[in-house]
Amino acid sequence: MTTRQISSLELALLTLATAVVTANGYYIHPIIARIAEDFEVSASSIGLVPALNQLALAVGIFLLLPLGDRFSNRRLISFFVAGQCAGITMMAFAPDVYWFATGSTLLGFFTIAPYLLPSYVSKRVDPGQLGHATAMLTTGVLMGILLARSGAGVIGEYLGWRTVYYLAAALMLITGFLLPLTMDDDENTGKTKQPFNYSALLLSMGSVIARNPEVLLSGAIQGLSFGLFLAIWLALGLHLTSPAMGYGVDVVGYLSLLAIVNLYATPRLGRLADRIGARRARLAFAVLQAVGMWLLFPFGDNIWLLMIPLLIMNIVGPTLDVSCRMLFLSEEPAIRTRLMAVYIILMFLGGGTGSWLGTTAYGWGGWQAVAWLASGMTAITVLLSLYAMRRYAP
């Protein structure tokens, strides 16, 4: 049976849904200093909250995402969104930092929908449109991150940080109702006649990796890039609101609006990757990212000059992700979700580590320590991208 092709409208709606379910993990970026003050904890301690969120997401990806190769994506996503609702509500009403961290960890564990949707969509588009469709969903992720960070900064400054999470919980309830109406259950890979064995499904990821070893390199590259993104923005939330800089959390939110350029650039750079090849595009993006991070040294204490490396990072980071995903989303449909699981696990292991390293580096050595951390991470990204191109390029 031929799988139904999704329409442009459905792709757009799934992109919007991706934005909402992704945003939950990023509200904390501009308001992290206010939350730390309210709960009376240090910068490195509050940094554990987003770190645990990312690490829990990696665990959730391992345990839950592979189910997408055996069960209806529509039903799974409904369950995952309900779990996110529970986590974000717990954060909104948390009486202390321990409950807040627990809610954030639960939220991370169930944030599976943004990473299940690419596999769902990849089975419903023509192969020649895969780069564009993947970039569209990546744009949804970027849109969620953009609105979360910019909106949370303004709302947190004038209405308090809890209001941010009240509104986030309401958005999740709406999405949980509407998202299943946009999807269908007609999935060839979800209608296997073999009896379901959960342990065997998880263990099968080993053989999937063995047949597609490049996914490990792609995941490591994206883990470094994503960890860099979180390290910079969490440290920035502390840096700009420090006595030396003297800005409010709303300014951190306004600065996040630089990411709006991604809504234009990412789909077009996705088409560029379609034309020149994913590996070549990834190497070029990695080099540009490294150049941008070296600018953090001279520009770190001037908010206007700081926009230059932040703009470079915001453009290049998502396109690195697109080029990495293209290399395994073109594989046979029956294993794409498991390949996505491996990739996202590595991505969020990097994200969790980067979250903690960014706030810890800032607490230890200020902005210059963060710049050294960023430069080191991007240098490794370039080396891995170069190795992957030489090792796997046809």
Summary of the structure (lengths in Angstrom):
residues: 394
radius of gyration: 19.8
end to end distance: 32.8
largest distance: 63.7
contacts: 1494
relative contact order: 0.16
helix: 84%
strand: 0%
